[in-house]
Amino acid sequence: MERKYRRWPAAVLLAWWCVDGSYLAYWSVVNPTVMIREGQWAMSLCLFLLCGFVWRIKPDAVLAEVRERRHAGLLLKSDPNK
């Protein structure tokens, strides 16, 4: 993994926008009295990070690993007699 430290400020700003900024902007326009940001940001941050981990997966590598395990007989096989 290559580390690009110069991009971290932009990444932090983008993460804030995705997790809390868009929520703040939306509810500031729709109904400013309904702000529940204190309880919302932690769950949004977890979901944001989870999506980041999922998007980082390379599908070709995962499929190659599954094929390799299948050919090696390491995957569970269903019994057609059951």
C-alpha positions in Angstrom: 0.0 0.0 0.0 1.4 3.4 -1.0 1.0 6.2 1.5 0.2 9.6 0.2 0.5 11.9 3.1 -0.1 15.1 1.1 -3.6 13.9 0.3 -4.6 13.3 4.0 -6.1 16.8 4.5 -8.4 16.4 1.5 -9.2 12.8 2.6 -10.2 14.1 6.1 -12.3 16.8 4.6 -14.0 14.4 2.3 -14.6 11.9 5.1 -16.1 14.7 7.3 -18.4 15.7 4.4 -19.6 12.1 3.8 -20.1 11.4 7.5 -21.4 14.6 9.0 -21.2 17.5 6.6 -24.0 16.4 4.2 -26.2 15.5 7.2 -25.6 19.0 8.7 -26.3 20.7 5.3 -29.5 18.8 4.7 -31.1 19.3 8.1 -30.0 22.9 8.3 -32.2 23.5 5.2 -35.1 21.1 5.9 -35.6 21.5 9.7 -32.8 23.0 11.8 -34.5 22.0 15.1 -34.1 18.2 14.4 -30.4 18.0 14.7 -29.3 14.7 16.3 -25.7 14.8 15.1 -24.3 13.7 18.5 -25.9 10.3 18.1 -25.5 10.0 14.3 -21.9 10.7 13.6 -20.4 7.6 15.2 -22.6 5.1 13.3 -22.0 7.0 10.0 -18.2 7.0 10.6 -18.3 3.2 11.1 -20.4 2.7 8.0 -18.1 5.0 6.0 -15.0 3.1 7.1 -16.7 -0.3 6.4 -17.5 0.9 2.9 -13.9 2.0 2.4 -12.7 -1.5 3.3 -15.2 -3.1 1.0 -14.4 -0.8 -1.9 -10.7 -1.5 -1.4 -11.1 -5.2 -2.1 -10.0 -6.2 -5.6 -12.7 -8.5 -7.0 -10.3 -10.2 -9.4 -8.0 -11.2 -6.5 -10.9 -12.5 -4.5 -12.2 -14.6 -7.4 -8.7 -16.0 -8.1 -8.5 -17.0 -4.4 -11.9 -18.7 -4.5 -10.9 -20.6 -7.7 -7.6 -21.6 -6.2 -9.3 -23.0 -3.1 -11.9 -24.8 -5.1 -9.3 -26.5 -7.2 -7.3 -27.4 -4.1 -10.5 -28.9 -2.5 -10.5 -26.5 0.4 -14.0 -25.1 -0.2 -17.0 -26.8 1.4 -18.9 -29.0 -1.0 -22.6 -29.6 -0.7 -23.6 -33.3 -0.6 -26.2 -33.9 -3.4 -27.5 -37.0 -1.5 -28.9 -34.9 1.4 
